[in-house]
Amino acid sequence: MLVREWMTRNVLTLGVSSTLIDAAEILHRKSIRQFPVIDPEGTVVGIVSDRDVRDAMPSKFLPGDVNGHAGADLSTLTAGDIMTLDPYTVQSTTCMDTVAEIIVRNKIGGLPVVDDGELVGIITQADVMRFLCSATGAVRGGAQLAFRLEARPGPLAELLNELRQLGVSFTSVFTSYDVEKANYRNAYIRVADMGDMSVEEVVNTLSGRFTVLYYVNEGITVDCL
């Protein structure tokens, strides 16, 4: 899945000379968490987060304007004064898992989306979570089965074929390498319909050939190891 499928397209931006007061007002009114900052040519030159705005505002417990900018007060502070310069950006054709890795590695809340130098959107932590819910099938509900498989061609296809033969239909298959066992990967299968069998019957049937880690049904997790 690509950024263009999940990003917000109508992006609220700040100019370099936009005031802190304006930024704070928009944050409050629109309930957003970051603004790309653009220069007069429309190039993204920075990003301002809700934390940047809060840090620049005076404490309600202290008199006067306390913001760390000598000779400045709230009426003169601008986006250019508090923004993070040269923010990380992605393209609309960047894969969503790449976005997730950038956000986690750099501990940031969002990324401007820039194509050929033009700001076309923004992708945020919330968008990544929406993507994850979709990719794992969580938005559709249903039971989830977790298996440990050898990390080689064959086992996953055999497992999915076995499920089909049992009359089980599924909405998503999600895999990752096992963090505890080298040369193994885990498969997480979101089930749409168990056919004529219960979850327990499916698990018991498969456990003779495959390592079942656990299953989740109606919000209850049952460990199988």
C-alpha positions as CSV (number, residue, x, y, z in Angstrom):
1,M,0.0,0.0,0.0
2,L,1.2,3.5,-0.9
3,V,1.2,6.8,0.9
4,R,-1.2,8.3,-1.7
5,E,-3.9,5.9,-0.6
6,W,-3.8,7.1,3.1
7,M,-2.4,10.6,3.2
8,T,-4.4,13.8,3.9
9,R,-4.5,15.8,0.7
10,N,-5.9,19.2,1.8
11,V,-3.1,20.2,4.1
12,L,-3.2,23.1,6.4
13,T,0.2,24.9,6.1
14,L,2.0,27.8,7.7
15,G,4.1,30.4,6.0
16,V,7.5,31.1,7.5
17,S,6.2,34.4,8.8
18,S,2.9,33.0,10.2
19,T,2.5,34.0,13.8
20,L,2.6,31.6,16.8
21,I,-0.8,33.0,17.8
22,D,-2.3,32.0,14.5
23,A,-0.7,28.5,14.7
24,A,-2.1,28.0,18.2
25,E,-5.6,29.1,17.2
26,I,-5.7,26.8,14.2
27,L,-4.4,23.9,16.2
28,H,-7.2,24.4,18.7
29,R,-9.9,24.9,16.1
30,K,-9.0,22.1,13.7
31,S,-7.6,19.6,16.2
32,I,-4.5,18.8,14.2
33,R,-1.0,18.0,15.4
34,Q,1.5,19.4,12.8
35,F,1.8,22.0,10.1
36,P,4.2,21.9,7.1
37,V,5.9,25.3,6.8
38,I,6.3,26.6,3.3
39,D,8.4,29.5,1.9
40,P,7.0,32.1,-0.6
41,E,7.8,29.7,-3.5
42,G,5.8,26.9,-1.9
43,T,8.7,24.8,-0.9
44,V,8.5,22.8,2.4
45,V,11.2,24.3,4.6
46,G,10.1,23.1,8.0
47,I,7.4,21.5,10.2
48,V,5.7,22.8,13.3
49,S,4.1,20.4,15.7
50,D,1.6,21.0,18.5
51,R,4.4,20.3,20.9
52,D,6.5,23.1,19.3
53,V,3.6,25.5,19.8
54,R,3.0,24.4,23.4
55,D,6.7,24.8,24.3
56,A,6.8,28.3,22.9
57,M,3.7,29.4,24.8
58,P,4.1,30.9,28.3
59,S,3.3,28.7,31.3
60,K,-0.1,29.6,32.8
61,F,1.6,29.4,36.2
62,L,4.2,32.0,35.4
63,P,3.7,35.8,34.8
64,G,4.7,37.3,31.4
65,D,5.8,35.6,28.2
66,V,8.3,32.8,28.8
67,N,9.5,31.4,25.6
68,G,13.3,31.5,25.4
69,H,13.5,33.9,22.5
70,A,15.4,37.0,23.7
71,G,13.6,40.2,22.8
72,A,10.5,38.4,21.5
73,D,7.0,37.9,22.8
74,L,4.1,35.9,21.6
75,S,3.0,38.6,19.2
76,T,6.3,38.5,17.3
77,L,7.2,34.8,17.3
78,T,6.7,33.1,14.0
79,A,6.6,29.7,12.5
80,G,10.1,30.3,11.3
81,D,11.3,30.8,14.8
82,I,10.0,27.5,16.2
83,M,9.9,25.1,13.3
84,T,12.0,22.0,12.8
85,L,14.2,22.8,9.7
86,D,14.4,20.4,6.7
87,P,11.9,17.9,8.0
88,Y,11.8,14.3,6.8
89,T,9.5,14.0,3.7
90,V,8.2,11.1,1.6
91,Q,6.7,10.8,-1.8
92,S,3.1,9.8,-2.6
93,T,4.5,6.5,-4.0
94,T,6.4,5.6,-0.9
95,C,5.3,2.3,0.8
96,M,3.4,2.7,4.0
97,D,5.7,0.3,5.9
98,T,8.6,2.6,5.0
99,V,6.6,5.5,6.5
100,A,6.0,3.6,9.7
101,E,9.7,2.8,10.0
102,I,10.7,6.5,9.5
103,I,8.2,7.6,12.1
104,V,9.2,5.0,14.7
105,R,13.0,5.5,14.1
106,N,12.9,9.3,14.3
107,K,10.0,9.6,16.9
108,I,8.0,12.0,14.8
109,G,4.3,12.6,14.4
110,G,4.0,13.0,10.7
111,L,5.7,13.5,7.3
112,P,5.0,16.0,4.6
113,V,4.3,14.3,1.2
114,V,6.3,16.0,-1.5
115,D,6.2,15.1,-5.2
116,D,8.6,16.9,-7.6
117,G,9.1,19.7,-5.0
118,E,5.4,20.3,-4.5
119,L,3.6,19.6,-1.2
120,V,0.7,17.2,-2.1
121,G,-0.3,15.9,1.4
122,I,0.7,14.8,4.8
123,I,0.9,11.3,6.4
124,T,0.6,11.0,10.1
125,Q,0.8,8.4,12.9
126,A,-3.0,8.2,12.9
127,D,-2.8,7.4,9.1
128,V,-0.3,4.6,9.8
129,M,-2.6,3.1,12.4
130,R,-5.5,3.2,10.0
131,F,-3.3,1.4,7.4
132,L,-2.3,-1.2,10.0
133,C,-5.9,-1.8,10.9
134,S,-6.7,-2.4,7.3
135,A,-3.7,-4.5,6.4
136,T,-4.3,-6.8,9.3
137,G,-8.0,-7.1,8.7
138,A,-8.8,-5.7,12.2
139,V,-11.5,-3.3,10.8
140,R,-13.5,-6.3,9.6
141,G,-13.4,-8.2,12.8
142,G,-13.3,-12.0,13.0
143,A,-11.0,-14.4,14.7
144,Q,-7.2,-14.3,14.3
145,L,-5.0,-17.4,14.2
146,A,-1.2,-17.1,14.8
147,F,1.3,-19.7,13.6
148,R,5.1,-20.2,13.7
149,L,6.4,-21.4,10.3
150,E,9.8,-22.2,8.9
151,A,11.2,-19.2,7.0
152,R,11.4,-21.0,3.7
153,P,9.2,-21.3,0.6
154,G,6.3,-23.7,1.1
155,P,4.9,-23.7,4.6
156,L,2.7,-20.6,4.3
157,A,1.2,-21.8,1.1
158,E,0.6,-25.2,2.6
159,L,-1.1,-23.6,5.6
160,L,-3.4,-21.4,3.5
161,N,-4.3,-24.4,1.3
162,E,-5.2,-26.5,4.4
163,L,-7.4,-23.7,5.7
164,R,-9.2,-23.5,2.4
165,Q,-9.8,-27.3,2.4
166,L,-11.3,-27.0,5.9
167,G,-13.8,-24.4,4.5
168,V,-12.1,-21.5,6.3
169,S,-12.1,-18.1,4.4
170,F,-9.8,-15.3,5.5
171,T,-9.6,-11.6,5.0
172,S,-5.8,-11.0,5.5
173,V,-2.5,-12.7,6.0
174,F,0.2,-10.8,7.9
175,T,3.7,-12.3,8.4
176,S,6.8,-11.2,10.3
177,Y,10.1,-12.9,11.3
178,D,10.0,-14.5,14.8
179,V,12.1,-12.4,17.2
180,E,12.8,-15.4,19.4
181,K,13.6,-18.1,16.9
182,A,16.0,-17.6,14.0
183,N,14.9,-19.1,10.7
184,Y,11.2,-18.9,11.6
185,R,8.5,-16.4,10.8
186,N,5.0,-15.9,12.3
187,A,1.8,-15.8,10.2
188,Y,-1.2,-14.0,11.5
189,I,-4.4,-14.9,9.7
190,R,-7.6,-12.9,10.1
191,V,-10.6,-15.2,9.5
192,A,-13.8,-14.1,7.9
193,D,-15.7,-17.4,8.1
194,M,-14.9,-20.7,9.9
195,G,-17.3,-22.7,7.6
196,D,-18.9,-25.6,9.5
197,M,-16.2,-25.7,12.2
198,S,-15.5,-23.8,15.4
199,V,-12.3,-22.0,16.0
200,E,-11.3,-24.7,18.5
201,E,-11.9,-27.5,15.9
202,V,-9.9,-25.7,13.3
203,V,-7.0,-25.2,15.7
204,N,-7.1,-28.8,16.9
205,T,-7.1,-30.0,13.3
206,L,-4.1,-27.8,12.2
207,S,-2.0,-28.3,15.4
208,G,-0.9,-31.7,14.2
209,R,0.9,-30.3,11.2
210,F,1.6,-26.7,12.2
211,T,2.8,-24.8,15.3
212,V,-0.2,-22.8,16.5
213,L,1.0,-19.9,18.8
214,Y,-2.4,-18.7,19.8
215,Y,-5.8,-17.7,18.6
216,V,-8.0,-14.7,19.4
217,N,-11.8,-15.1,19.2
218,E,-14.4,-12.5,20.4
219,G,-11.6,-10.6,22.2
220,I,-10.3,-13.6,24.1
221,T,-6.7,-14.8,23.5
222,V,-6.0,-18.5,24.0
223,D,-2.3,-19.5,24.0
224,C,-1.6,-22.8,22.4
225,L,2.1,-23.4,23.3
